[in-house]
């Protein structure tokens, strides 16, 4: 283990996080939120001190896959611990465990909250809370690769991108890794800006439009209102519905569109399955909830589309309390919680790509049972799926189920209902936000004990980093020189 390169990268990320805190600090000064000013100043000072310590001696080279996984796992933990300081030092959230839960929920784009009154937070903290979604959606290390690539060769960058990016496999869009990072963030920034403009066109205040777009882009779902987006106009809700779905698409598809490869983008298998599942879920839920809206198909379709887009992309915004919907609709939403969005998007869940790979590998195995001498190949987008990819997906799903079961058992010590505990774990592990029962869209996670909050916080990190970078931190072989 090359500890020097790990600490150096972590120190550089601390500098980036300190810079990210300057806009909310300026908002706090402008609004006269002096307790928040104190909180941000303390956080920035601590980040600067730690960064100076960890980056002394320059930047070494020579990162391998092990160091990439360790760096990603530690960076996400450390940025969350420091990112929680403004909430705690300002006194806005008295418990540091609650502060860490809220911050991890932000950076991992989960959107689960312990706050019972969101609107009581100062504006600067609301901005910081939403901004953690935006930077966490694409990834803090991807941002570093985009803005400061010179110190890392392509191998170093690829190890970081593979460990941080969601999905069964990560490929470069262009030969140089930092150019890939720039392209990804360029698309991300432009799409966020377009949504802000469209929300402003609908009469949404600037602060609301920016924070809502941050939450949508990162598919995080932190709202600045206690009722999430229920109080806004149908136009604003519709714009958000569309952009939640768009941010759930693999960003490489947008690159294909930009480069004129329209046929490849149009016939991308994962995207077609993703939108097919989404449209089917909207249709069946609209039919199921139609009586609740007095037969008004337009209203039923509007809310069904919003909630399906929100849950499947793991955003977590809400326009209505879907906890009151019929059992069938709630069951469909629970399945969508597990499935999630596309690989290479800002969404969570197990990803549509993994579902396709699991289905095709199972189909191949069943076919070979009946025709043992035949040679069957599983393909996706015209390419043969390698055994390594299939094995990696199977390993991921195995560990996923173990983590899910263990977490559900541990949080059940709080004696809440099975529905509440199971969907709380699913919500955090899949980075969704709301669950069902006592953690429904109009409720929060304050009902849990500190022990359960720590378990759920770990689930959020495990889910966002897709298990292995976090588990690598606990393997003794990881730390051998």
C-alpha positions in Angstrom: 0.0 0.0 0.0 1.4 3.4 -1.1 0.1 5.5 1.8 1.7 8.7 0.5 -0.3 8.7 -2.7 -3.5 8.0 -0.9 -3.0 10.8 1.7 -1.9 13.2 -1.1 -5.1 12.6 -3.1 -7.2 12.9 0.0 -5.5 16.2 0.9 -6.3 17.6 -2.6 -9.9 16.6 -2.1 -9.9 18.5 1.2 -8.8 21.6 -0.7 -11.7 21.1 -3.2 -14.2 20.6 -0.4 -13.0 23.8 1.3 -13.5 25.7 -1.9 -17.0 24.2 -2.3 -17.9 25.7 1.1 -17.1 29.3 0.0 -20.4 29.9 -1.8 -22.6 28.8 1.1 -20.3 30.9 3.4 -20.9 33.9 1.2 -24.7 33.2 1.4 -24.4 33.0 5.2 -22.7 36.4 5.3 -25.1 38.0 2.9 -28.1 36.7 4.9 -26.6 37.5 8.3 -26.6 33.9 9.4 -23.7 34.3 11.8 -23.9 30.9 13.4 -23.7 29.4 10.0 -20.7 31.7 9.2 -19.0 30.3 12.2 -19.7 26.7 11.2 -18.4 27.2 7.7 -15.3 29.0 8.9 -14.4 26.3 11.4 -14.9 23.6 8.7 -12.8 25.5 6.1 -10.0 26.1 8.6 -9.9 22.4 9.6 -10.0 21.3 6.0 -7.1 23.7 5.1 -5.0 22.4 8.0 -5.5 18.8 7.2 -4.9 19.4 3.5 -1.6 21.2 4.2 -0.5 18.2 6.3 -1.5 15.5 3.9 -0.2 17.1 0.7 3.3 18.1 2.0 6.1 16.6 -0.1 4.4 16.8 -3.5 2.4 14.3 -5.4 3.8 10.8 -6.0 2.8 8.5 -8.9 2.2 4.8 -9.3 -1.4 4.1 -8.1 -2.7 0.6 -8.6 -6.2 -0.8 -8.3 -5.9 -1.4 -4.6 -4.9 2.2 -3.8 -7.7 3.4 -6.1 -10.3 1.5 -4.1 -8.9 2.6 -0.8 -8.6 6.2 -1.8 -12.2 6.3 -3.0 -13.5 4.6 0.1 -11.6 6.9 2.5 -12.3 10.1 0.5 -16.0 9.6 0.7 -15.9 8.9 4.4 -13.6 11.9 5.2 -15.5 14.5 3.0 -18.7 13.4 4.8 -17.1 13.8 8.3 -15.8 17.3 7.4 -18.9 18.2 5.5 -21.0 17.6 8.6 -19.1 20.3 10.6 -21.1 23.3 9.4 -24.3 21.7 10.6 -22.8 20.8 14.0 -20.7 23.9 14.6 -23.6 26.2 13.8 -25.9 24.4 16.2 -28.4 23.8 13.4 -28.3 20.0 14.1 -27.2 19.3 17.7 -26.1 15.7 17.3 -23.0 15.0 15.3 -24.2 11.6 14.4 -27.3 13.2 12.9 -25.0 15.7 11.1 -23.0 12.9 9.6 -26.2 11.0 8.6 -27.5 14.1 6.8 -24.2 14.9 5.1 -23.6 11.3 4.0 -27.1 11.2 2.7 -26.3 14.4 0.7 -23.0 13.3 -0.8 -24.2 9.8 -1.6 -27.3 11.4 -3.2 -29.6 9.3 -1.0 -31.9 12.1 0.3 -32.9 10.4 3.6 -33.1 13.0 6.3 -33.4 13.2 10.1 -34.8 16.7 9.9 -38.3 17.2 11.1 -38.5 20.8 9.9 -36.3 21.4 6.9 -37.5 25.0 6.5 -36.0 25.9 9.9 -32.5 25.6 8.5 -30.6 28.7 7.4 -30.5 29.3 3.7 -26.7 28.8 3.6 -27.0 25.3 5.1 -29.9 24.5 2.8 -27.7 25.4 -0.2 -24.8 23.3 1.2 -27.1 20.4 1.8 -28.4 20.5 -1.8 -25.0 21.1 -3.3 -23.6 17.9 -1.7 -26.1 16.1 -3.9 -24.8 17.8 -7.0 -21.1 17.1 -6.4 -21.8 13.6 -5.1 -23.9 12.7 -8.1 -21.0 12.7 -10.6 -18.4 12.0 -7.9 -15.9 14.1 -6.0 -12.9 12.3 -7.5 -14.3 12.6 -11.0 -14.4 16.4 -10.4 -10.8 16.4 -9.3 -9.8 14.4 -12.4 -11.7 17.0 -14.5 -10.1 20.1 -13.1 -6.7 18.9 -12.0 -5.5 16.1 -14.2 -1.9 16.9 -14.7 -0.5 15.0 -11.7 -2.0 11.7 -12.6 -1.4 9.3 -15.5 -4.1 7.5 -17.3 -3.8 4.4 -15.1 -4.1 6.3 -11.9 -7.2 8.1 -13.2 -8.9 4.9 -14.5 -8.5 3.2 -11.1 -10.2 6.1 -9.4 -13.0 6.3 -12.0 -13.7 2.6 -11.9 -13.9 2.6 -8.1 -16.1 5.6 -7.9 -18.4 5.3 -10.9 -21.6 3.2 -10.7 -22.2 0.2 -12.8 -20.7 -3.2 -13.7 -18.0 -1.8 -15.9 -16.4 1.6 -16.7 -15.0 2.6 -20.0 -13.2 5.7 -21.2 -15.1 7.9 -23.7 -11.9 9.2 -25.2 -8.3 8.0 -24.9 -7.2 10.4 -22.1 -9.0 9.8 -18.8 -9.1 13.4 -17.7 -10.8 14.3 -21.0 -13.5 11.7 -20.1 -14.0 13.3 -16.7 -14.3 16.8 -18.4 -16.8 15.5 -20.9 -18.9 13.9 -18.1 -18.9 17.0 -16.0 -19.5 19.2 -19.0 -22.7 17.3 -19.9 -23.7 17.4 -16.2 -23.2 21.2 -15.9 -25.1 21.9 -19.1 -28.1 19.7 -18.2 -28.2 21.3 -14.7 -28.2 24.8 -16.2 -31.0 23.9 -18.6 -33.2 22.7 -15.8 -32.5 25.8 -13.8 -33.6 28.0 -16.7 -36.8 26.0 -17.3 -37.7 26.1 -13.6 -37.2 29.9 -13.6 -39.4 30.1 -16.6 -42.1 28.5 -14.6 -41.9 31.2 -11.9 -39.8 29.3 -9.4 -37.6 31.6 -7.2 -33.9 31.5 -8.1 -32.7 29.9 -4.8 -35.4 27.2 -5.1 -34.6 26.5 -8.8 -30.9 26.1 -8.1 -31.3 23.8 -5.1 -34.0 21.8 -6.8 -31.8 21.4 -9.8 -28.9 20.3 -7.6 -31.1 17.6 -6.1 -32.5 16.5 -9.5 -29.1 16.4 -11.2 -27.5 14.3 -8.4 -30.8 12.3 -8.2 -30.6 13.0 -4.5 -34.0 14.6 -3.6 -33.1 16.9 -0.7 -35.9 19.5 -0.8 -36.0 22.9 0.8 -39.6 22.6 1.7 -41.2 20.3 4.3 -43.6 19.0 1.6 -40.8 18.4 -0.9 -42.2 19.6 -4.3 -45.9 19.2 -3.5 -46.4 22.9 -3.1 -45.0 23.9 -6.6 -47.0 24.1 -9.8 -47.7 21.1 -12.1 -45.4 22.7 -14.7 -42.4 22.7 -12.2 -43.3 19.2 -11.1 -43.4 18.0 -14.8 -40.0 19.6 -15.6 -38.5 17.8 -12.6 -40.1 14.5 -13.7 -38.5 14.8 -17.1 -35.1 15.7 -15.8 -35.1 13.0 -13.1 -35.6 10.5 -15.8 -32.9 12.1 -18.0 -30.3 12.1 -15.2 -31.0 8.4 -14.7 -29.6 7.7 -18.2 -26.0 6.5 -18.8 -24.0 9.7 -19.6 -22.1 7.9 -22.3 -25.3 7.8 -24.3 -25.4 11.6 -24.2 -21.8 11.6 -25.5 -22.8 9.4 -28.3 -25.6 11.9 -29.2 -23.1 14.8 -29.1 -20.7 13.0 -31.4 -23.5 12.1 -33.9 -23.7 8.4 -33.1 -27.5 8.5 -33.0 -28.1 4.9 -33.9 -25.9 3.6 -31.1 -27.6 5.9 -28.6 -31.1 5.0 -29.8 -30.5 1.3 -29.7 -28.6 1.2 -26.5 -30.1 -1.9 -24.8 -29.9 -0.6 -21.2 -31.6 2.7 -22.0 -34.4 0.9 -23.9 -35.0 -1.5 -21.0 -34.8 1.4 -18.5 -37.4 3.5 -20.3 -39.5 0.4 -21.0 -39.7 -0.5 -17.3 -40.4 3.1 -16.4 -43.3 3.5 -18.8 -44.8 0.2 -17.8 -44.6 1.1 -14.1 -46.3 4.5 -14.8 -49.1 2.8 -16.7 -49.9 0.2 -14.1 -49.7 2.6 -11.2 -51.9 5.1 -13.0 -54.5 2.4 -13.5 -54.2 1.3 -9.8 -54.5 4.8 -8.3 -57.1 6.2 -10.7 -60.0 5.7 -8.2 -58.0 7.8 -5.6 -58.2 10.8 -8.0 -61.9 10.4 -8.7 -61.3 9.0 -12.2 -59.2 12.0 -13.2 -56.7 10.3 -15.5 -54.6 13.4 -16.0 -54.0 13.8 -12.2 -53.3 10.1 -11.7 -50.8 10.0 -14.6 -49.1 13.2 -13.4 -48.4 11.9 -9.9 -47.7 8.3 -11.1 -45.1 9.6 -13.6 -43.4 11.8 -11.0 -43.1 9.1 -8.3 -42.0 6.4 -10.7 -39.3 8.8 -12.1 -38.3 9.8 -8.6 -38.1 6.3 -7.2 -36.6 4.5 -10.2 -33.9 7.1 -10.5 -33.5 7.1 -6.7 -34.0 10.8 -6.5 -36.6 10.8 -3.7 -38.6 14.0 -4.4 -42.3 13.6 -3.9 -45.5 15.5 -4.8 -47.8 13.3 -2.8 -47.7 10.8 0.1 -47.4 7.5 -1.9 -47.3 5.7 1.4 -51.2 6.0 1.2 -51.4 4.4 -2.2 -52.8 0.9 -2.8 -50.5 -2.1 -1.9 -50.0 -3.0 -5.5 -48.6 0.5 -6.3 -46.4 0.5 -3.2 -45.1 -3.0 -4.2 -44.2 -1.7 -7.7 -42.4 1.3 -6.2 -40.5 -1.1 -3.8 -39.3 -3.2 -6.8 -38.2 0.0 -8.6 -36.2 1.0 -5.4 -34.1 -2.1 -5.8 -33.7 -1.8 -9.6 -32.6 1.8 -9.8 -31.4 3.7 -12.9 -28.8 3.1 -15.6 -25.1 2.3 -15.0 -23.0 5.4 -15.6 -25.8 7.8 -14.4 -26.1 9.7 -11.1 -28.8 7.2 -10.0 -28.5 4.4 -7.5 -30.0 0.9 -7.1 -28.5 -2.2 -8.6 -28.7 -0.7 -12.1 -30.6 -1.8 -15.2 -27.4 -3.1 -16.8 -26.9 -5.6 -14.0 -30.5 -6.7 -14.4 -29.9 -7.3 -18.1 -26.7 -9.2 -17.4 -28.3 -11.4 -14.8 -31.2 -12.2 -17.1 -29.0 -13.1 -20.0 -26.5 -15.1 -18.0 -29.4 -17.0 -16.4 -31.0 -17.6 -19.9 -27.6 -18.9 -21.2 -27.2 -21.3 -18.2 -30.8 -22.7 -18.6 -30.2 -23.2 -22.3 -27.0 -25.1 -21.7 -28.8 -27.4 -19.2 -31.0 -28.6 -22.1 -28.2 -28.5 -24.7 -25.0 -29.3 -22.8 -22.8 -29.6 -26.0 -23.9 -26.2 -27.4 -21.9 -23.1 -27.0 -24.0 -20.2 -25.9 -22.8 -16.6 -25.7 -24.5 -13.8 -23.8 -24.4 -10.5 -25.6 -25.3 -6.9 -24.7 -25.4 -4.2 -27.3 -23.9 -6.6 -29.8 -20.8 -7.4 -27.6 -20.1 -10.7 -25.9 -20.3 -10.4 -22.2 -17.1 -11.6 -20.7 -17.0 -14.1 -17.9 -15.3 -11.5 -15.7 -18.2 -9.1 -16.1 -20.8 -11.8 -15.3 -18.8 -13.1 -12.3 -18.4 -9.5 -11.0 -22.2 -9.0 -11.3 -22.9 -12.2 -9.5 -20.4 -11.3 -6.8 -22.0 -7.9 -6.4 -25.5 -9.3 -6.0 -24.3 -11.9 -3.5 -22.7 -9.3 -1.2 -25.6 -7.0 -1.8 -28.0 -9.5 -0.4 -25.8 -10.2 2.6 -25.5 -6.5 3.4 -29.2 -6.0 3.0 -30.1 -8.9 5.3 -27.5 -8.0 8.0 -28.6 -4.3 8.0 -32.3 -5.1 8.2 -31.6 -7.4 11.2 -29.5 -4.8 13.0 -32.0 -1.9 12.6 -34.8 -4.2 13.7 -33.4 -3.8 17.2 -35.3 -0.5 17.3 -38.6 -2.5 17.3 -40.1 -0.7 14.4 -42.3 -2.5 11.8 -40.8 -4.8 9.2 -42.1 -2.6 6.4 -40.4 0.4 8.0 -37.0 -1.4 8.6 -36.8 -3.2 5.3 -37.6 -0.1 3.2 -35.4 2.1 5.3 -32.4 -0.2 4.5 -33.5 -0.5 0.9 -33.7 3.3 0.7 -30.3 3.8 2.1 -28.5 0.9 0.4 -30.0 2.0 -3.0 -29.6 5.7 -2.3 -33.3 6.5 -2.7 -34.4 8.7 0.2 -37.9 7.9 1.3 -39.2 4.4 2.2 -42.5 3.2 3.4 -44.2 3.1 6.8 -42.6 5.5 9.4 -39.9 6.5 6.8 -42.4 7.4 4.1 -42.1 10.5 1.8 -43.8 12.8 4.4 -41.8 11.3 7.3 -38.1 11.1 8.2 -35.4 8.9 9.8 -35.4 10.7 13.2 -37.3 7.7 14.6 -34.2 5.6 14.6 -31.6 5.3 17.4 -28.0 6.5 16.9 -26.9 2.9 16.4 -29.4 2.3 13.6 -28.4 5.7 12.1 -24.8 4.5 12.0 -25.8 1.3 10.2 -27.9 3.2 7.7 -25.1 5.7 7.1 -22.8 2.9 6.3 -25.4 1.5 4.0 -25.6 4.8 2.1 -21.8 4.8 1.6 -21.8 1.1 0.6 -24.6 1.6 -1.9 -23.1 4.7 -3.5 -19.7 3.2 -3.9 -21.2 -0.2 -4.9 -19.9 -2.2 -2.0 -16.3 -3.1 -2.8 -14.4 0.1 -2.2 -15.9 0.3 1.3 -15.4 -3.4 2.1 -11.8 -3.1 0.9 -11.1 -0.9 3.9 -11.8 -3.8 6.2 -9.6 -6.3 4.4 -6.2 -6.8 6.2 -4.5 -7.5 2.9 -5.5 -4.0 1.7 -3.1 -2.3 4.2 0.0 -4.4 3.5 2.9 -2.5 2.0 
